[in-house]
């Protein structure tokens, strides 16, 4: 709910918000997210990248991704 408020998605429930994000990045529609799906989904969706960047300090995660 806090992430929704920060990013202006207060017109939907937390569950609806989570489902919206999940549907964007669960590319094989198996109901589960792999780390690869998450990374690829965020990299390909500018809005999602901005949403996550505003909400979290991902500098340590990005370092791990960049270093393989």
C-alpha positions as CSV (number, residue, x, y, z in Angstrom):
1,X,0.0,0.0,0.0
2,X,2.9,2.3,0.7
3,X,4.4,1.7,-2.7
4,X,1.0,2.4,-4.3
5,X,0.7,5.7,-2.4
6,X,4.3,6.8,-3.3
7,X,3.6,6.1,-7.0
8,X,0.0,7.3,-7.3
9,X,-1.8,4.0,-7.6
10,X,-4.2,4.6,-4.7
11,X,-7.3,3.9,-6.8
12,X,-6.8,0.1,-6.7
13,X,-6.5,-2.4,-3.9
14,X,-3.1,-3.7,-2.9
15,X,-4.0,-7.1,-4.4
16,X,-5.1,-5.5,-7.7
17,X,-1.8,-3.5,-7.8
18,X,0.3,-6.6,-7.1
19,X,-1.6,-8.6,-9.8
20,X,-1.1,-5.8,-12.3
21,X,2.7,-5.8,-11.7
22,X,2.8,-9.6,-11.7
23,X,1.0,-9.9,-15.0
24,X,3.5,-7.5,-16.6
25,X,6.5,-9.6,-15.8
26,X,5.2,-13.2,-15.6
27,X,5.9,-13.7,-19.3
28,X,5.3,-17.5,-19.4
29,X,2.1,-17.1,-17.4
30,X,2.9,-20.0,-15.1
31,X,1.9,-18.1,-11.9
32,X,5.4,-17.9,-10.7
33,X,8.2,-15.4,-11.1
34,X,11.8,-16.5,-11.7
35,X,14.6,-14.0,-11.0
36,X,15.2,-13.9,-14.7
37,X,11.6,-13.0,-15.5
38,X,11.7,-10.3,-12.8
39,X,14.9,-8.8,-14.1
40,X,13.9,-9.0,-17.8
41,X,10.4,-7.6,-17.0
42,X,11.7,-4.6,-15.1
43,X,14.3,-3.9,-17.7
44,X,11.8,-3.9,-20.6
45,X,9.1,-1.9,-18.9
46,X,10.1,1.8,-18.3
47,X,7.1,2.5,-16.1
48,X,7.8,-0.5,-13.9
49,X,11.5,0.4,-13.7
50,X,10.5,3.9,-12.6
51,X,8.0,2.6,-10.1
52,X,10.5,0.3,-8.5
53,X,13.3,2.9,-8.6
54,X,11.1,5.4,-6.8
55,X,10.1,2.9,-4.2
56,X,13.4,1.1,-3.4
57,X,17.1,1.8,-3.4
58,X,18.2,-0.9,-5.7
59,X,21.9,0.1,-5.9
60,X,23.1,-3.1,-4.2
61,X,20.8,-5.3,-6.4
62,X,22.0,-3.6,-9.5
63,X,25.6,-4.2,-8.6
64,X,24.9,-7.9,-8.2
65,X,23.1,-8.0,-11.6
66,X,25.9,-6.2,-13.3
67,X,28.6,-8.4,-11.8
68,X,26.7,-11.6,-12.9
